[in-house]
C-alpha cells in the first residue's frame, strides 16, 4: 500500500488556505471561466498565481478545473484560459471536453491532463481510451462499487481518483440535462440550478404513491473505507465542496488527513464532527458498498440540517493562521570580523545560504552565545517553517545587533520559500486551432431510436426512416423484419459488454467506442459533442448526434467545421433528463414490474415519466424523461439551414400507433407539406431556440 493523495476543494483563497493548513496533499480549484462550479469564488489570473505559490511552498499540488463543455464560439477563449492557467504553474488541468483536451495535448505537451468525473468513466475500457488520448489521471464516476473500482485500478496505467466525501447527484455526472432543459442552466456548464433538490409526488398509473424529495441523495462519506481504498491502490481521494465554506473544508480535510495517517477505526466523535460540518440527514456509502435504495436518500430534507457547527481546531485552521509547518535544518556561523552566515535546507533537498550585513565585533557587555543565536534564528512563527534542528558556531566574546540576526532569518526564510515555489515553465507550442471543412449534407434524412420491438416494427411499417437504433435484444428481433432500413444496436448508455447481432453499433461513451471499434459507426448524444474539435476526435464514427443543449446558431457553428462526419440532432422525443443507478421508484418502495407506470409530478403539476430497467435483477436503473417531447416538424426549413444530415426521432413512452403517426408527420414535412405545430402546452423546442448558459 503506497502513498495516497488527499485532494481538497478550494472555492476561493480562504478555502484554499484552510485545505492546505488542514493537511491536503493537493487542492482543486476553478479558474475564472470554464469551471464546473460557476457559483464558487474561483480564481482570476493573479489570484491563481498567488494560490499556486502558496500551495507549492507547502508541497501541495494544484489541479485547475477547466471542466465544462466548450461551444464552438468559445474554443479560442478556452485555449487562452488554459495557457494562462498553465503559466501560473498549476500541476494539472481537469478537463471534460474531449476536443479541448486534444488540442491542449498538442499545445502544452508537458501538462498533466486529468479526466473529469463529468466524463462518466465507469469502466477499465473508458480509462484505457483516455490513457491513449493523453490523460494521466481519471476521476471515476461516483456510482461505482468497491469491486468495480478495484477492477479498474488493477488494469489501469493512469492514476485513478475517486470521490470520498460530499454531495452526490442522483444522475451520473455528465449525463444530467434536467437543469438545462427546465431552466436553461446547464450542469455541464457549471450552472446547475439543482431542481433535483425539490419535492416531487410519485405517481403510479396517474395515482399518488407518495411524496418526497425523491431525487435528493444524502452526501457521500467513505471515511470508514480508507483502508479498503488503500488496499485497492487508488491514487487520490477527492473531497467535494468548491461551494462550501473554509470551515467545512477545514473540518472534513482535517479528519480525512487524520485517518489517512493512521490505521485507526473512525471514532464516533469524528463522525459527529463530519455530520456537524454538513449533513443531509446523515451520510451514505451506498454506491461503494452496493447498498442502494431508500437508505441512500434524503427524502425528508434535502438541505443541510447539521447546523454547521465546527470545532475550535477546524476554526483555527480556517482562520488563515499557520498551523502546518515545514521542517527545516539550520546551521549558523559567526566569526570575529565576519558577517553572520546561515545555511538552511528542507527535507526535500532545497538549500539556501545567506549572509548578514554587520561584521561581528568584541562585545562590550553581554557576548552572543551559540545558544542565543539559535534561539533567535528559530523564531519562525510568521513563516511556514519550523526549525527541526539548529546548530551554531560562534567565536567567544563577540556580538552583532539583534536586528541583523532577524534580517538574516527573514532572508533565509524568504529564499527557502522561493526555492520551494519555483517551477520550470513547460513547453508551450505555437499551434493554432485546426478547424475542419464545412459540411455538405444535402437533404436531411430520418433516423429513429426505439426501446421495444413494437415501436421498431411501427417505424419499419411507416417507412421513410433510413436507420433505427435499438437495444441489443430489440435490434436482434428487428433484423427479421428490416429490408432497406439499417438496424443499429444502441449499446448501453453506461458501458457494459454486450454481444450485438447487427453490423454496426451506436455508442454512448469513449469506452464503447474503444470496445466496439470494429463496429462503432454512430455516436449518441451522450458523448456530449459541443464542438467540431470533439467531432474530429471521434472521426472514426460515420455520424454523431450533437448535444441537445445546443441552439441553432451553435449547431451551424459546428457544421461549418464538421467536415466529412455526418451530424444528427434530436428532432422529436422526450429528452432524457437523468440517468440513474439508484432508481427513485425503488427507493420509494415501489417497482415498475408489470403494467404500473411511474412518473414524478412537480409543484407545478408537471409530470415527468420514469423508464426503468433491470428490475428483476434488483439492480434497477432508471431514466427520467422530460414532460413534453421536442417537436420540430413544422420548422423543417429552419432545420435544413443548419446543414445537418439526420433528424432523429426518439421514441420512449410512445405506443406503436403514435410512433407510426409521428414518422409520417416528419416524412410529410420533408416532402414539403406544411405541418401545424401541436397545441403550445404539448411540446417543446428543447434548446433549439434558446440554448443554455
TORNU-220631 format. One record per residue (C-alpha): residue in one letter; x, y negated, z. Coordinates in steps of 0.001 Angstrom, whole numbers, padded with zeros to 6 digits, always signed. Example, Ala and Ser with C-alpha at 12.3 -4.5 7.8 and 13.67 -1.06 7.14 Angstrom:
<rs>
A+012300+004500+007800
S+013670+001060+007140
</rs>
This chain:
<rs>
X+000000+000000+000000
X+001690-003159-001245
X+001130-006863-000977
X-002436-008057-001434
X-003205-011711-002156
X-005785-013694-000211
X-007374-016183-002615
X-009411-019025-001111
X-011693-021644-002694
X-010938-025368-002858
X-013684-027717-003956
X-011577-030747-003003
X-008328-031783-001338
X-009665-031427+002192
X-010861-027892+001484
X-007572-027045-000222
X-005558-028081+002828
X-007902-026091+005053
X-007332-022999+002903
X-003569-023382+002989
X-003405-024056+006717
X-005650-021039+007349
X-003274-018623+005633
X-004341-018401+001983
X-001755-016934-000400
X-003401-018716-003312
X-006227-021144-003948
X-008529-021540-006898
X-009965-024871-007892
X-011547-026683-010787
X-010270-029460-012980
X-012495-032475-013559
X-014080-030807-016607
X-014946-027320-017893
X-015171-025799-014410
X-017932-023361-013474
X-018598-025318-010278
X-019526-028728-011672
X-021057-029676-008319
X-017760-029285-006466
X-015454-032252-005916
X-012906-030780-008328
X-009585-032425-009187
X-008623-035088-011695
X-005109-035035-013163
X-003393-036990-010369
X-005231-035137-007607
X-004403-031803-009212
X-000702-032641-009359
X-000843-033580-005671
X-002716-030359-004853
X-000175-028209-006714
X+002692-029905-004927
X+001064-029415-001515
X+000379-025728-002176
X+003788-024945-003620
X+005526-026348-000554
X+003851-023513+001364
X+004488-020941-001343
X+000774-020902-002159
X-000214-020387-005798
X-002812-022497-007599
X-005287-020959-010036
X-007224-023536-012035
X-010664-022638-013389
X-011478-023752-016924
X-014147-021089-016903
X-017121-022458-018769
X-018247-021633-022282
X-016955-024229-024749
X-019068-025737-027507
X-017526-026265-030942
X-017508-030034-030460
X-015678-029666-027127
X-012788-027466-028246
X-010254-030245-028720
X-011146-031808-025360
X-010907-028419-023634
X-007477-027765-025122
X-006237-031177-023967
X-007608-030465-020495
X-005738-027165-020410
X-002490-028847-021466
X-002811-031456-018710
X-003549-028790-016125
X-000552-026772-017309
X+001728-029804-016994
X+000625-030174-013372
X+002343-026876-012683
X-000617-024616-011935
X+000226-020933-011743
X-002714-019570-013742
X-005779-020565-015743
X-009091-018798-015111
X-010938-018539-018429
X-014360-017333-019563
X-014367-018429-023203
X-012536-015789-025248
X-011965-018193-028152
X-010349-020830-025956
X-008180-018154-024336
X-006934-017003-027741
X-005803-020497-028678
X-004183-021155-025290
X-002252-017909-025576
X-000543-019304-028690
X-000285-022866-027408
X+001040-022093-023907
X+002699-018681-024231
X+004055-018639-020659
X+000814-019461-018837
X-000909-016737-016856
X-004447-016143-018068
X-006977-014724-015613
X-010273-013395-016963
X-013165-014970-015052
X-015854-012882-013408
X-018095-014694-015916
X-016747-012235-018499
X-018806-009476-016822
X-015981-006921-016717
X-017292-003681-015231
X-015039-001014-016741
X-011465+000011-017462
X-012257-000324-021157
X-013076-004001-020605
X-009845-004546-018682
X-007831-002889-021443
X-009382-005138-024070
X-008375-008204-022057
X-004872-006838-021437
X-004453-006542-025196
X-005568-010153-025556
X-003073-011696-023195
X-004762-011622-019791
X-002541-010685-016849
X-005370-010555-014299
X-009055-009643-014468
X-011693-010710-011955
X-014196-007868-011820
X-017967-008227-011651
X-019309-008253-008094
X-021686-005368-008824
X-019043-002624-008751
X-018731+000085-006119
X-015545+001121-004359
X-015269+004181-006591
X-015718+002139-009766
X-013121-000415-008659
X-010681+002347-007792
X-011019+003972-011215
X-010314+000642-012899
X-007291-000173-010733
X-005745+003260-011334
X-005822+002823-015104
X-005154-000907-015412
X-001890-002652-016184
X-003361-006065-015411
X-003809-007196-011828
X-007321-006659-010504
X-009063-009314-008439
X-012315-008752-006569
X-014677-010963-004613
X-014830-010030-000947
X-016866-012790+000678
X-019530-015351-000130
X-022567-015882-002297
X-023555-013336-004905
X-026028-013775-007738
X-028909-011436-008426
X-027803-011372-012055
X-024464-010219-013407
X-022259-013313-013658
X-022021-014498-017246
X-025357-012913-018172
X-027817-015271-016483
X-029941-017597-018617
X-032575-018371-016005
X-031405-021840-015010
X-030698-022881-018585
X-033974-021639-020069
X-036133-023028-017265
X-034335-026329-016758
X-031589-026839-019315
X-028823-026420-016717
X-026577-023558-017709
X-024883-021283-015206
X-022386-020523-017971
X-021515-024223-017912
X-021216-024561-014129
X-024559-026299-013622
X-026856-023601-012261
X-029960-025036-010556
X-030496-021757-008637
X-034161-021036-009452
X-033354-017567-008092
X-033438-019004-004561
X-037156-019866-004841
X-040103-017807-003592
X-041924-015532-006056
X-045007-013327-005906
X-044519-009776-007142
X-047413-008881-009429
X-048395-005262-010072
X-050692-004859-013075
X-051656-008534-012532
X-052485-007955-008852
X-050449-009309-005960
X-047964-006835-004470
X-046100-009059-002051
X-044366-012412-001807
X-040686-013044-001061
X-037516-014764-002132
X-037282-011809-004464
X-034150-012866-006340
X-032082-014060-003385
X-029394-011658-002105
X-027542-012029+001154
X-023930-013154+000979
X-021253-010526+000466
X-018814-009616+003262
X-016221-006884+002723
X-014169-007756+005801
X-014692-004226+007158
X-013397-002658+003933
X-009960-004278+003727
X-008125-001016+004381
X-010013+000655+001534
X-009163-002239-000781
X-005512-001938+000263
X-005541+001765-000480
X-007158+001240-003870
X-004432-001221-004866
X-006472-004340-005594
X-004112-007268-006240
X-006217-010158-004972
X-009170-010675-002637
X-011299-013671-003534
X-013457-015734-001207
X-016365-017529-002889
X-017098-021099-001878
X-015990-024022-004041
X-019138-025837-002914
X-018533-025089+000763
X-017046-027355+003471
X-013473-027414+004706
X-014649-025922+007991
X-016243-022987+006168
X-013094-022402+004112
X-011005-022562+007268
X-013158-020150+009261
X-013531-017489+006565
X-009961-017661+005279
X-008597-017507+008821
X-010497-014348+009684
X-009591-012546+006452
X-005958-013562+006999
X-006072-012078+010486
X-007264-008684+009292
X-005055-008575+006219
X-002107-008966+008564
X-003234-006099+010765
X-004941-002738+010579
X-007304-003561+013425
X-011018-002936+013497
X-013056-006101+012982
X-014396-007355+016301
X-017977-008391+016951
X-016657-011814+017898
X-015076-012323+014475
X-018175-011079+012665
X-020142-013621+014670
X-017747-016356+013592
X-018297-015405+009947
X-022072-015425+010425
X-021923-018764+012254
X-019990-020296+009361
X-022600-019382+006722
X-025167-016641+006539
X-028365-015842+004707
X-029834-013601+007406
X-026640-011594+007649
X-024279-010058+005104
X-024266-007227+002607
X-021678-004793+001264
X-024368-003103-000810
X-022670-003028-004198
X-019366-001841-002755
X-020987+000952-000731
X-023846+001600-003193
X-026493+000733-000614
X-028668-001497-002747
X-032361-002295-002452
X-034134-004259+000264
X-031164-004142+002648
X-029184-006413+000305
X-031821-009117+000107
X-032582-012335+001976
X-036293-012024+001229
X-037427-014149+004151
X-034993-017041+003964
X-032639-017817+001053
X-030923-020699+002839
X-028051-020850+005280
X-029547-020086+008691
X-026266-019873+010577
X-026234-023374+011994
X-022764-023953+010501
X-021046-023534+013850
X-017246-023397+013840
X-014616-022556+016412
X-012122-025119+017656
X-009330-023332+015781
X-011248-023456+012495
X-011993-027147+013003
X-008341-027878+013740
X-007178-026201+010530
X-009864-028076+008587
X-008861-031429+010056
X-005709-031717+007978
X-003427-031005+010911
X-000373-028918+010052
X-000596-025594+011846
X+001069-023427+009210
X+004836-023796+009472
X+007620-022747+007114
X+010644-021295+008926
X+013987-022961+008135
X+017540-022342+009235
X+019644-025400+010073
X+023360-025888+010579
X+024802-029275+011504
X+028345-030526+011993
X+029718-033799+013261
X+033419-034599+013468
X+035133-037737+014726
X+035388-040338+011990
X+032990-038424+009727
X+029276-038618+008965
X+026687-036082+010142
X+026423-033149+007739
X+023397-030835+007707
X+022614-027742+005657
X+019093-026321+005732
X+017676-023301+003947
X+014407-021372+003906
X+013674-017656+003768
X+013159-017869+000003
X+016769-018847-000596
X+016302-022555-001249
X+019111-024568+000297
X+019816-028290+000665
X+022738-030241+002132
X+022523-033861+003248
X+024790-036360+004986
X+024243-039309+007254
X+025377-042888+006722
X+027191-043629+010006
X+030602-042254+010937
X+030975-040792+014415
X+032817-042917+016980
X+034032-042432+020527
X+031146-042506+022976
X+031186-045386+025439
X+028679-043837+027814
X+026997-040508+027043
X+028603-038455+024249
X+026431-036467+021811
X+026378-032748+022534
X+025611-029909+020147
X+022515-029106+022211
X+021246-032676+021999
X+021871-032827+018254
X+019993-029546+017736
X+017099-030792+019832
X+016802-033981+017785
X+017076-032244+014400
X+014450-029676+015348
X+011732-032302+015857
X+009959-031357+012610
X+006390-031935+013769
X+005359-034249+010918
X+006785-031895+008281
X+005670-028442+007081
X+008786-026882+008637
X+009791-025290+011905
X+013339-024528+012942
X+013592-020751+013129
X+017196-021110+014240
X+019523-024089+014516
X+023146-024475+015416
X+025627-027328+015505
X+029314-028059+015895
X+030153-031423+017463
X+033558-032800+018413
X+033843-033810+022036
X+033410-037356+023198
X+031764-038799+020072
X+028329-040085+019139
X+026160-041571+016366
X+022892-043549+016578
X+019715-041501+017074
X+018127-043265+014109
X+020846-041832+011855
X+020074-038337+013125
X+016381-038950+012452
X+017163-040207+008947
X+019189-037086+008188
X+016305-034964+009476
X+013910-036860+007201
X+016268-036392+004244
X+016762-032631+004541
X+013040-032097+005145
X+012146-034128+002059
X+014752-032453-000130
X+013774-028977+001008
X+010137-029817+000384
X+011065-030994-003114
X+013078-027855-003730
X+010062-025725-002811
X+007728-027605-005156
X+009982-027581-008190
X+008649-025534-011095
X+010218-025357-014520
X+007965-026691-017250
X+006973-023853-019541
X+006910-023785-023312
X+004215-025840-024998
X+003939-025121-028711
X+002749-027690-031222
X-000212-025749-032596
X-003425-027275-033851
X-006822-025643-033578
X-007322-023346-036531
X-010900-023541-037717
X-012431-021161-040214
X-014079-021934-043523
X-017762-022900-043920
X-020348-020156-044116
X-022105-019474-047429
X-025058-017418-046241
X-027680-017601-048951
X-031252-016748-047951
X-031572-015565-044327
X-032959-012096-043718
X-034808-010475-040824
X-033438-008120-038192
X-035261-006739-035167
X-034481-005314-031747
X-036863-002771-030213
X-036927-000928-026911
X-039095+002071-027821
X-039931+004272-030786
X-043460+002894-031236
X-042127-000615-031713
X-039485+000664-034118
X-041988+002546-036270
X-044237-000508-036407
X-041342-002607-037670
X-040473+000012-040288
X-044074+000226-041461
X-044320-003557-041783
X-041208-003599-043987
X-039012-006553-044810
X-036562-006022-041932
X-033025-005210-043026
X-031704-003912-039710
X-033159-002553-036448
X-031262-002449-033162
X-032493+000180-030701
X-031252+002006-027583
X-029363+005252-028163
X-032304+007650-027816
X-034723+005437-029758
X-032225+004835-032570
X-031737+008585-032980
X-035518+009053-033346
X-035904+006156-035788
X-033344+007669-038125
X-036032+010210-039025
X-038339+007502-040355
X-035962+004906-041815
X-035416+004668-045546
X-033849+001396-046673
X-033653-000093-043171
X-030363+000252-041318
X-030775+001717-037842
X-028165+000489-035373
X-027618+001802-031859
X-027754-001080-029423
X-025250+000087-026842
X-025839-000653-023164
X-025867-004276-022021
X-023452-003261-019245
X-020910-000942-020813
X-021152+002798-020369
X-020005+005608-022621
X-022765+006797-024973
X-022984+009090-027982
X-024681+007125-030773
X-026075+009051-033724
X-026000+006037-036053
X-023170+004928-038334
X-022905+001532-036676
X-023499+000120-033228
X-024260-003245-031700
X-022001-004229-028799
X-022649-006467-025801
X-019151-006656-024325
X-015475-006568-025264
X-015375-003185-023525
X-017870-001781-026020
X-016000-003403-028909
X-012879-001527-027918
X-014557+001784-027142
X-016675+001860-030313
X-014083+000150-032511
X-014652+002556-035412
X-018403+001885-035415
X-018822-001539-033811
X-020281-003758-036506
X-022670-006133-034762
X-022195-008380-031745
X-025079-009015-029371
X-025868-012390-027815
X-024406-011136-024524
X-020948-011753-025985
X-021681-015429-025203
X-020463-016796-028523
X-020355-020578-028223
X-017770-021497-030863
X-016049-020378-034051
X-012796-019513-032252
X-014658-016755-030430
X-016137-015533-033717
X-012611-015405-035067
X-011512-013248-032127
X-014424-010918-032870
X-013763-010851-036616
X-013856-007049-036715
X-017640-007405-036415
X-019777-007861-039529
X-022299-010063-037770
X-022597-011786-034390
X-025633-013136-032564
X-024940-016647-031307
X-025694-017652-027728
X-029363-018592-027229
X-028133-021599-025235
X-027058-023424-028414
X-029178-026053-030127
X-029500-026529-033880
X-026722-029102-034165
X-024347-026868-032217
X-025222-023889-034423
X-024454-025986-037518
X-021105-026946-035981
X-020263-023243-035671
X-021411-022146-039133
X-019267-024932-040595
X-016291-022823-039455
X-017602-019251-039176
X-016067-018065-042457
X-016871-014531-043572
X-018531-013306-040373
X-022306-013326-040565
X-024212-015189-037870
X-027570-014394-036339
X-029911-016240-033983
X-032853-015043-031930
X-035838-016427-033838
X-038532-014619-031859
X-038801-012972-028477
X-038892-013183-024712
X-035335-014179-023799
X-033804-012002-021046
X-033189-014367-018146
X-031471-011974-015753
X-029737-008618-015987
X-029728-006999-012543
X-028188-003929-010988
X-030271-004317-007839
X-033847-004003-009100
X-036114-006631-007447
X-039145-004358-007805
X-037452-001510-005951
X-036113-003952-003355
X-039726-004874-002558
X-040696-001239-002081
X-042278-000661-005489
X-041294+001127-008679
X-042195+000815-012335
X-042677+004540-012919
X-045871+005397-014729
X-048142+002668-016070
X-047546-000005-013476
X-046315-003252-015000
X-044500-005726-012804
X-043755-009392-013102
X-042737-012284-010873
X-045046-015287-010505
X-043525-018627-009536
X-045023-021576-007661
X-046487-022905-010939
X-048279-019575-011549
X-045949-018767-014445
X-045399-015039-014940
X-042000-013520-015754
X-042160-009861-016908
X-039711-007309-015499
X-038378-004386-017525
X-036819-001554-015509
X-034681+001413-016488
X-033074+004440-014808
X-035878+004539-012238
X-035690+008318-011968
X-032011+008260-011029
X-032596+005912-008101
X-030021+003529-009601
X-032651+001198-011021
X-031595-001616-013322
X-033865-004445-014297
X-034195-007270-016806
X-036232-010377-016026
X-037797-011873-019158
X-038873-015397-019937
X-042597-016017-019595
X-043035-017182-023187
X-041462-015917-026391
X-039391-018046-028712
X-041375-018707-031884
X-039829-020294-034993
X-041765-019005-037998
X-043290-022456-038523
X-039851-024125-038748
X-038127-021714-041127
X-036973-024550-043370
X-035128-026106-040421
X-033501-022759-039650
X-032324-022396-043266
X-030348-025619-042882
X-028314-024027-040086
X-026622-021742-042658
X-027132-018646-040565
X-027522-015210-042111
X-030064-013452-039913
X-033229-014216-037998
X-033576-011709-035207
X-036935-010669-033768
X-036525-009403-030198
X-039330-007074-029152
X-039593-006196-025465
X-043093-006222-023908
X-044959-006350-027244
X-047041-003335-028313
X-046697-001779-031752
X-049590-003773-033260
X-048117-007044-032074
X-044709-006092-033478
X-046166-005437-036913
X-048073-008717-036943
X-045027-010741-035906
X-042858-009153-038609
X-045496-010043-041202
X-045677-013653-039992
X-041926-014083-040399
X-041951-012356-043785
X-044632-014788-044935
X-042622-017722-043604
X-039512-016643-045518
X-041665-016271-048641
X-042722-019897-048386
X-046113-019557-046717
X-046966-022349-044297
X-047231-020962-040781
X-049111-022614-037943
X-047497-022568-034528
X-049367-020796-031716
X-051044-022852-029006
X-048480-025057-027277
X-048511-023197-023968
X-047985-019789-025590
X-044460-020170-026989
X-041131-021947-026628
X-038380-023127-028956
X-035814-021967-026452
X-032805-024263-026745
X-033015-024874-030476
X-034264-028422-029871
X-032723-029415-026545
X-029635-027308-025806
X-028003-027163-022377
X-025679-029300-020324
</rs>
